[in-house]
Amino acid sequence: MSFLPKAIDERFLEHRRRSLSAAGMCGGLVAGGLFLYRLYADHRFDWDLFAVILTFAVVKVALMVWYALRD
């Protein structure tokens, strides 16, 4: 296991953090777009997509508050 500190450094972790953040934002936008499409085109309110969007928003805001208070 001595090769792990050499293979995983701060740059790797920062790139991973940024890519996960971008992937989460894209996932939230796709869920929101699909929710709005189904609402406007099909006149159907999808509770499952609404729950995904609400979960995304709550987690994002909670983490922003957590990090702001911890700094």
N, C-alpha and C positions, 0 to 999 in steps of 0.2 A: 504494500500500500504506500510505499514511499514515493511512487511516481505521481500520485494524485496532487500533492502541493505544486509540483512542477507543471502539471497539465492544466490545473485550475487556478487561475490567478484573478486579480481584481478586474482585469479587462474582460475576461470570460464571464464573470458574474454580472458585470455591468451590461454587457451585450445581451445576456440572458434576461435580465430585468427589463431592459428596453423592448426586446422582442415580445416578451409576455405581455407587457403593457399595451403594445400596439395590437397584438392579437386579440386581447380582451376588448379594446376599443372597437376594432373591426367587427368582432362578434356581436357586440352591443348594437352597433349601427345596422348590421344585417338583420338582427332580430327586430329592431325598430322599423326598418324599411319593410320587412315582411309583414309585421303587424299592421302598419299603415296601409299597405297594399290590400291586405285581406279586409281591412275595415272599409276602405273606399271602394274597391272593386267588387268585393263579394258582399258587402254590408253585413259582415260577420265579426263579432268581437271575440277574439281568441284569448281566453284567459291564460292559457299556458304560455303564450308569447309575452303577454303582459306580465306574468310572474317572472319570466326570465329577465325582462327589461327592468322590473322593479328590484330584483335581486342584484343585478349589475349596478344599478344606481345606489342602492343602500350600501353595498360593499365598498364602492368607490368613495362615497362621501365619508363613510366610517373610517376608512384607511387614511383619507386626507386629514381628517380631524385627529386621528391617532398620531400620525407623523408630525402634525403641527404642534401638538401638545408635548411630544417627546423631544423635540429639538431644543 
